[in-house]
Amino acid sequence: MKGNGAKILFGFFKTGLSVFAAVMVFAVLFMGSSNSMAAGKIKLGMSAAFTGPSGGLGVELYRGSMAYFTHLNLNDGINGKPVLIITRDDKYHPDPAIQNTIDFMHRSDVKCLFNYVGTPTVTRVLPLLSGYDGEKEILFFPFTGAEPQRQGPYRRHVFNLRASYQQELTGLVNHFVKLGLRRVAVFYQADAYGRSGWSGVRNALSAHGLFMVGEATYRRDSGVDDCMEEQVAILQRAKPDVVVCIGSYAACAAFIRDARNMNLDVPIANVSFVGSENMVSLLLREGERFGQDYTRDLVNSQVVPSYEDVDLPAVREYRHLMDTIPVPLPLGLDGDYHSLRYSFAGFEGFLNAKVMTAILRKLEAEPSLGLMGVAESLAGVDIGIGTPVSFTRDDHQGLKRVYFTTVRDGKSVPMTEEQWETWRK
């Protein structure tokens, strides 16, 4: 970091920042990357996949949050206290996530847990949250829509900002059934994440008196270079009208490629966790390799509005900060990682940071309530997306709306009714 200081500062100047602002940004980033132990900082512990087939999700979630926190810190932080994210790479595996969580809980300077990524990791750390006392037992805004942290006995230890997978999949299934696409097959990751999505599809179909016509699984950590032809063949025999995928972006890209190569030409849906930009990037690369368009007939459920909707104040703020504030990569990553300019995961991380800031500000004003009490008293916070955020003792989920996107010209764009209708049977 120190050896590249001049180069980094020069890059800051090219963004249009003043010399003073550039120096301040550099100082803030250096504090975050060095995990400084100095007093007066508010530190949040983040265990997430930063490398491996799902690493892009953790990186973009972190970058979105850090865009907001860096801006906050340049403007006096929380009563003069900067907010920093202490990162640990769990590679989307439960065992490292457990160890990282234990390490955070043993650190007196880590305020709480924040921005964890993935169902297989989050579900395994939940027992730790209920087994420890103090503020660090709270996990804020994990990047998963699974049910375990939304149900007893762990619900009280987790605050979710995003809608659940059940809500995402109910929205997708309702749209498909309305269009006459009643034969739904499922491709899913063989773990807690995949089974959570599988249950969501089953429940949504059951409400219409329907059932899955086929299912196929794949192993976690599968990449885009893996062959999914066996899974495609299994689902082809079921003659589906549509396939719903609950997986990571690399594996889902591999499945979509092989499905199209094997003439499985039905709409293919993914949930928010897939990271649509990362998946589209791989599909475009594979399309060039095979001379095909693998981005056709895709739909994605999302839990935040589109970052293209510049009518929303939060979208304008997110894009401005991503364009003007050099956001660091998590510790351990080098310049070989090609960051996305904007992404749904990044925008979700940005909104997570905005709500976390509202909680921390209120805690400074009302410390007697404690972190849990402050979070549960948060009411009607405007984060700039047209939907206020509130939590109560009985409701730890801040947002419930689901959005839908498709791919046009290599980009994720909001679905229109006309686009849904093209699939009517």
N, C-alpha and C positions, 0 to 999 in steps of 0.2 A: 504493500500500500504506500509506504513512504517513498520508495524509489520511483513510483509513478505519479507523485504528487503534482509536479509541474505540468505533466501531460494532462492530468485530469482537470486541473484548474484552467488550462488553456481551452479544453473542451467545454468547460462551463462558460467561458467568455463567448464562445461561438453561439451559445444558445440565447445570448442577449442579456445575460445577467450582469449587473454592475460588479465592479471589483469587490466591493464590500459583501454583496450577496453571494458572490462566488466563493469568497473565503469562508463565509458563514456556512454555506452548504458543505464545503469541504470539511469543515470542523465537525458538523453534525454527522456526516457520513463516516468520518474517521472514528468518532465516538461509538457509532453503532457497530462498525466492523471490528473494533478492538475489544468489544464487550467490556468497556471500562467499568471498574468497580467504584468509581467516585460517588460520593453521596449526592442526593438530590435528583437522581434520575429515576424515572418510572420505567421499569423493565418488564416486558411481556415475554413469556417463554413460548416459542413456536417450534414444535416438532412436525416435520412435513417431508414429503418426497421432494427433494431438490435435484436428485439425480435418478437415473433409471428410466424405464418406459413411461412413467407418470410424472417425471421430474418437472416438466413444464408447468404443471398445475401449481405446485408449491412455489415455484419461482415467480410466476405471474401474480399469484395471490399476495405474495410478499411485496413485490414491486408496487402493486396498487396501494397496499397499506402504507408503504414507506413514502410514496409520493405525497400522501396526505400528512403523515407524521413529520416528514422533513419540512414541509410548508408550515406546519404547526410549530415546530421547534424554532424555525426562523422568525416566528412571531411570538416569542416568549413562552412557548410550550404551555404547560398547565401551571399557571402561577410561577413561571420561571423555571419549571422542571421539564426538561426534554423527555419525550417518550421514545423509547428504543425497543426494538424487537431483537431478542437473543435467539438465534436460529440454531437448530440441530437437524441434521439430515437423517431421516429414518428409512429412506429409500422405499417407502410405502410397504414396510414390513412391520408386523406387530412387535417383535422382540426389541428392536432398537427404539421403537416408540415408547415402550414401557420403560426402558432404561433412561431415555431422555426425560421422561416425565418424572421419574424418581429423582433424577439429578436436579431438575427445576425445583421440585418440592423441597429439596434439601438446601437450596440457595436462599438465604435470607433476603437477597436483593431482588428476587423475581416476584412481582406483584401477583400475577395470575397467569393462566395459560390462555393462549390466543391463536386463532388461525390454524388449528390442526387440519390435516388433509387426509380424508379417506375413511371409509367405514371399517375396513379390517384393522386399522390402527386405533381409531377412536373407540371402537367397541371393546378393545382389549385393555385400554387404559381406564375405562369407566370405573372398575372396582377400586382402582387407586384413589380416585376422587372421593369416593365415599369412605375410604379408610383413613383419610388424613383430616386433621383439623386445621382451621385457619383459612385465610383468603385464597391461598394457592390451590384449594380444592375446586375452584371454579374454572371451567373452561368456557371461554367466550368465542362464539361464532365459528365452529368447525365447518369445514368445507365437505359436508356430507348431509344427505337428506334422509338417512336411515332412522328407524324408529327407536332403537334401544335408548338413546339419550333423550328421547321425547316421552319416555314412559318410566314408571317407577321400577326400581328404586333410585335410578340415576338421574331422573328428570330435574331434580332440584339443583344438581351440580353443574348443569350445562345450560347456557343461553344460546339459542339458535337465532340467527337473523333470517336465514333462507327458508323457503318453503320446503316441505318434505318430499321424498321420492313418491310417496303415496299420492300427494297432491299433483306432482308432475305427471305421473303415469295415469292418474284418473283423467286429467285434462287431455292427454294424448289419446287414450282409449275412447273417451267420449267423442272426440272429433272423428276418429276412424269409424266408429259404429254409426254415427250420424251420416257418414258418407257411404255406408253400406259395406265397409271393409270389416267384416265380422270374423274372418279367419286370421287370428293373430298368433304368430309364432314368436319365440323369445330366444335370443342369443345372450348369454350372460356369463360373467366371471364366476368361477367356482369358489366362492368364499362368502363372507357375511355381506359384502356389498352386493354381489350378484343375487344372493338369495333375498335380500331386502327388496331389490327391484322386481325379482320374480314374484314375490308375494304381492307387491303393488299391482302388477299386471293382473294377477289372478283375482285379486279383490275387485279391481276395476271392471274386469270382464264379468265377474259373478253378479255385479249389480245389474247387468244387462241379460242375465240368464245364459251367459256364454262361458266358454272355457278355452284354454290354450290348445291350439291344434298341433304344436310341436315345440320342442325345446332342445337347445344344444349349448354346451358349456365349453369354456377354455380355461387354461391355467393362468393364474395371476403371474405377471411379469412377461407374458408373451409380447412379442414386438411385431412391428409392421413387416418384418422379413419372415415371420412364421407363416406356415401354410394353414389356411382355414378351410380347405376344400372339403374335408370330412364333415365339418360342422355345416357347411353350406348344403352338402348332399343330404344330410339328415333333415334339414328344414325344407329342402325342395320336395322331399317325399310327402311332406305334410300339406303341400299345395296352399301356402298361406296367401292371404291378400296383402299382408303387411308384416314386417319383422321389426320387433322392438329390441334394441340392444341396451344392455346394462353392462358397460365395460369401460376400459381405459381407452384413450385416444389411439394409441398404437395398435392395440388388438382390434379395435373396431374398424380402423382404417384397413387392416389386413382382411377382415371379414367382408367389408364392403367391396374391396377390390376383387376378391375371389368370387363373391356373389355375382357381381356384374360379369366377370369373365366366364362364369358358368351359367349365364343367362337367367339368373334369378332377378327378374326385372319388376320388383314390387317396391313400393315406398319403404324406406328404412328409417327408423326413428332412433334417436339417442336422447338420453337424459343429460342434465346440466353438467354432471361430473366429468363427462367425456372431454370437456375442453374443446369446444367446436373449432376454434382457430387452429389449435395444434393438430386436430384431426384433418381439417381441410388442407393444411399445409402438406401433410403426408399424402393425402389423396391427390393433390396436384402433382406432387413429385412422382407418385406411382402412375398417374395418368400420362405424364410425359414419357415414362419408361415403356408403357404398354400401348401408347397411342389411343387412349380411351378417356372419356369424361366420367370419372367416378364420383363427381359431385352432384349428379342429377338425382332427382326424386329423394332428397333427404329432408328430414325435419328434425329439429332439436328443441326440446323443452329447456327453458331458461328460468332462473329465479331472480334475475335483475333485469331492468329494462335494457334495451339495446344502447350501446355506446354511440350509435349513430343518431340517436334521438336528441339532437342538440336543442330542442325546445325545453328539455329538462335542465334546471340549474346545475344539478349534480353532474350531469354528463358534460356540460360545458366546463365545469371546474376540473373534473377528472382529466379531460383532454388537454386543458391548458397546463395543468401541473405535469402531466406526462410529457408534454412537449417542451417545457421550460426548466424543469428541475431534473438534473441528472440523478437517476435513482440507482442505488447500488445493487449489486447481486448479493445473494446470501453468502456467508462465509464458506470458503472451500470451492466456489465456482470461479472460473477464470473468464477471460474475454471471448472464449470460443462459444459461449452460449449466445444464441441470437435472440435477443429479447423481442417480444412483440410490441408494436407501437401502442395498440389498444387491444383489450381482450375482455371477454365476459368474466373470466377468473380475476383479471386485474381490477375490473370495475367493482366486482364483489368485494375484493380486498380493500378497495378504496372506501366503500360504504361501511365495511366492518370497522375501519379505522375511525370514520366519522362518528359512528354510534359509540365506539369505545371511548372516544374523546368526550362525548356528552356524559358518559358515566363517570369518567375520571374527574371532569370539572365539577360534577355534582358531589362527588366524594370529597373533593377539596372543600366545598362549601358546607357539607353536612357530614363530617367524618364519623359522628356518633352512630349513623345508620349502618356503617360497615359496607363493604363492597356488595355483598348480597342484597342488603336492604336498599341500597341506592339503585342497583340494577332493577330490582323488582318494583321500584317506585317511578321508574322512567315512564313518562306519559306524553304522547303526542309530539314527539321530537320530529321536526321537519328536517329530513336529510336531502331534500331536493329532488325527489323522484315522484312527487304527487301522492305519496302514501306515508302518513306519519308512523313512527315506530313507538310502540309501547310494550312494556312487560308488566306482568303482575306475578303475585306469588303462585297463582295457578296456571299461568300461561307464560312460558319462557320462549315463545317463538314470536319474533318481531314482525316478519312479513309472511304473507300467505299467498300472494298472487303468483301465477305462473304465466310466462310469456313463451312465444314460439317463433323460431327462426328457420329459414331455409338458406340454401347457398345460391347466390347469383354472382356471376363473373368472379368466382373465387373468393367471395366474401360472405360472411353470415349476415343476413338481412331479415327484418321482421316478416313473418308470414302474413299474407293477405287472404281474405275470404275467397278471392278469385283463384289463388294458388291452391288452397284446400280443395276447391271444387274440381280442379283438374284430375283429382283422384277419385271422384265419385263413380261408384260402380253401377 
